[in-house]
Amino acid sequence: MKKLISLTLIIFLFTFLTGAQNTKLKFEKINDNIYLYTTYQLFSGKPFPSNSAYIVTDDGVVLFDTPWDETQFQPLLDSIEKKHNKKVVMCISTHFHDDKTAGLEYYAGKGIATYTSKYTKELSVKNRNKLAQHTFEKDTLFNVGGQRFETYYPGEGHSHDNIVIWLGKYKFLYGGCFLKSVENNDLGYLKDADTAEWKKSLKKLMEKYPEPVYTEVGHFKGSKGWKPVKHTLKLLKKNKKA
């Protein structure tokens, strides 16, 4: 009987610890080069997800945004190196909130080149959030290890500085918190938002690029095509009526 209880306890602890570990850092493969990863913070006592992404290049891995949970800064690097036998060489954050910038200074300390827009840096300084080493003033095209991607500022929305990242070869749109998941019932955190301009910015985004194969969002599940953009427009309309 004691052996049975001990075995049951061991199985329970293993399941609990494995589940807790998996809750902290999750990966999803989009294709052979693009991966999504999710980290969590407690919100109202429950784990709340924050999505980011990365692209594997010949010269190393480029992160789009950092983990939210500081305990996952190093595990993310370790997991990527184990999965791809490559180191992270660059990181771009898409706006100044700490769910996207928290790891910038940690990664810079690891020799990783970190970037934000100049506007994001200004807001990060003002709000005492983490800073990148390098900034860019305009929409910028990057070419790293044979992979091309570009930043685009569609205008104000979730925040005054939010940008998106477009990978034209794959028609992959990384929208960050500028776009809402179809799972969202509201616009979420609006302290730094401009809901009047957000609609205009979304339409500019749709005019800028062809329909994506996949669109990733800042929180919860991304979707194919323009679904997150259209859903965000729907939520803005709903918010205006409220």
C-alpha positions in Angstrom: 0.0 0.0 0.0 2.8 2.4 0.9 4.6 1.6 -2.3 1.4 2.3 -4.3 1.0 5.7 -2.5 4.7 6.5 -3.2 4.3 5.6 -6.8 1.1 7.7 -7.1 2.9 10.6 -5.5 5.9 10.4 -7.8 3.6 10.3 -10.9 1.6 13.3 -9.6 4.7 15.3 -8.9 6.2 14.5 -12.3 3.0 15.5 -14.1 2.7 18.7 -12.0 6.3 19.8 -12.6 6.2 18.9 -16.3 2.9 20.8 -16.7 4.3 23.8 -14.8 7.4 23.8 -17.0 5.4 23.6 -20.2 3.1 26.4 -19.0 6.2 28.7 -18.8 7.4 28.3 -22.4 5.6 26.8 -25.4 6.6 26.5 -29.0 4.7 26.2 -32.3 6.2 25.6 -35.7 4.8 27.6 -38.6 7.3 26.3 -41.2 10.9 25.2 -41.3 12.1 28.7 -40.6 9.4 30.5 -38.5 8.4 29.5 -35.0 6.1 31.0 -32.4 6.8 30.9 -28.7 4.7 31.8 -25.8 5.6 32.8 -22.2 3.2 33.6 -19.3 2.6 35.9 -16.4 0.0 35.6 -13.7 -3.0 37.9 -14.2 -5.8 37.7 -11.8 -4.2 34.6 -10.4 -4.2 32.8 -13.7 -1.4 32.3 -16.3 -1.8 34.9 -19.1 0.0 34.2 -22.4 2.2 36.5 -24.3 3.2 35.5 -27.9 6.4 36.2 -29.7 8.1 34.6 -32.7 11.5 34.0 -34.3 13.0 33.2 -37.7 15.9 30.8 -38.2 18.6 32.2 -40.6 22.0 30.9 -41.9 23.7 33.3 -39.4 21.6 32.6 -36.4 18.1 33.2 -35.0 16.2 36.5 -34.9 13.6 37.1 -32.1 10.6 39.2 -32.7 9.9 40.4 -29.1 11.2 39.0 -25.9 9.7 36.7 -23.3 7.5 38.4 -20.7 8.6 36.1 -17.9 12.1 36.9 -16.9 12.6 33.3 -15.7 12.4 32.3 -19.3 15.0 34.6 -20.8 17.8 32.0 -20.7 15.6 28.9 -21.2 14.4 30.4 -24.4 18.0 30.8 -25.7 18.9 27.3 -24.5 15.8 25.8 -26.2 16.5 27.5 -29.5 20.1 26.4 -29.5 19.1 22.8 -28.7 16.3 22.8 -31.4 18.3 24.4 -34.2 22.0 24.2 -33.2 22.1 28.0 -33.7 22.4 31.0 -31.3 20.1 34.0 -31.1 21.9 36.9 -32.8 19.3 39.6 -32.9 16.0 40.8 -31.3 13.5 43.4 -32.4 10.7 44.6 -30.0 7.5 45.8 -31.5 6.4 48.3 -28.8 7.5 49.6 -25.4 5.3 47.5 -23.1 7.2 45.1 -20.9 5.5 42.0 -22.4 7.6 42.7 -25.5 10.7 44.5 -24.1 11.4 42.9 -20.8 14.4 40.8 -22.0 16.1 43.5 -24.2 18.9 44.4 -21.7 19.4 40.8 -20.7 19.9 39.7 -24.3 22.2 42.6 -25.0 24.3 41.4 -22.1 24.5 38.1 -23.9 25.9 39.7 -27.1 22.6 39.7 -28.9 22.0 42.8 -31.1 18.7 44.4 -29.8 16.5 46.9 -31.8 13.4 49.0 -31.4 12.1 52.0 -33.3 13.3 55.4 -32.1 9.7 56.1 -30.9 9.7 52.9 -28.8 12.9 53.9 -27.2 11.5 57.3 -26.3 8.5 55.7 -24.7 10.6 53.1 -22.9 12.7 55.8 -21.4 9.6 57.7 -20.3 8.1 54.6 -18.7 11.3 53.2 -17.4 11.1 50.0 -19.4 14.0 48.1 -20.8 16.0 49.7 -23.7 17.5 48.3 -26.9 21.0 49.0 -28.0 20.0 50.1 -31.5 17.1 52.1 -33.0 15.6 52.8 -36.4 13.6 55.9 -37.3 11.7 54.6 -40.4 10.2 51.4 -41.7 13.3 49.2 -42.1 14.3 46.2 -44.2 16.6 43.7 -42.6 18.6 41.0 -44.3 20.0 38.5 -41.9 21.6 35.2 -43.0 19.6 35.1 -46.2 16.3 35.9 -44.6 14.6 39.2 -45.3 12.0 40.9 -43.1 10.7 44.4 -42.7 9.3 46.6 -40.0 6.2 48.7 -40.7 4.6 51.4 -38.6 0.9 51.5 -39.7 0.0 54.2 -37.2 -1.3 54.4 -33.6 -3.4 51.6 -32.2 -2.7 49.4 -29.1 0.1 51.9 -28.4 1.4 55.0 -30.0 4.5 53.2 -31.2 3.3 49.7 -32.3 5.0 48.3 -35.3 4.4 45.0 -37.2 7.0 42.7 -38.9 6.4 41.3 -42.4 8.2 38.3 -43.9 7.3 38.6 -47.6 8.8 35.3 -48.7 6.4 33.4 -46.4 3.6 35.9 -46.3 3.9 35.8 -42.5 2.7 38.8 -40.5 3.8 39.3 -37.0 1.3 41.8 -35.6 2.1 41.7 -32.0 -0.3 43.5 -29.7 -1.5 45.8 -32.5 -3.8 42.8 -33.5 -6.3 40.9 -31.4 -6.9 37.2 -31.5 -10.3 36.0 -32.6 -10.5 34.5 -29.1 -10.5 38.1 -27.6 -13.9 39.5 -26.6 -12.5 43.0 -26.0 -9.6 45.2 -26.8 -7.8 44.5 -23.5 -5.4 47.0 -22.1 -6.2 50.5 -23.5 -4.2 52.9 -21.3 -1.8 53.7 -24.1 -4.1 53.0 -27.0 -5.6 55.4 -29.5 -8.9 53.8 -30.5 -9.8 56.6 -32.9 -6.7 56.1 -35.0 -6.5 52.3 -34.6 -9.1 51.7 -37.3 -7.3 53.8 -39.8 -4.0 52.1 -39.0 -5.5 48.6 -39.5 -6.8 49.7 -43.0 -3.4 51.0 -43.9 -1.9 47.7 -42.9 -4.3 45.8 -45.2 -3.5 48.1 -48.0 0.3 47.7 -47.5 0.6 43.9 -47.8 -1.1 41.0 -49.6 -3.3 38.7 -47.5 -1.0 36.8 -45.1 -0.7 33.0 -45.0 -0.6 33.3 -41.2 -1.0 36.3 -38.8 0.4 36.1 -35.3 -1.1 38.3 -32.5 0.3 39.5 -29.1 -1.9 37.3 -26.9 -3.9 34.1 -27.4 -4.2 32.3 -30.8 -3.2 33.8 -34.2 -5.1 32.9 -37.4 -4.8 32.5 -41.1 -5.2 35.5 -43.4 -6.7 38.8 -42.2 -8.9 37.2 -39.5 -7.1 39.0 -36.6 -7.3 42.3 -38.4 -11.0 42.0 -39.2 -11.7 40.9 -35.6 -9.8 43.8 -34.2 -11.9 46.2 -36.4 -15.0 44.4 -35.0 -13.8 44.9 -31.5 -13.1 48.6 -32.1 -16.7 49.0 -33.5 -18.0 47.3 -30.4 -15.9 49.5 -28.1 -17.1 52.7 -29.8 -20.8 51.6 -29.2 -20.0 50.9 -25.5 
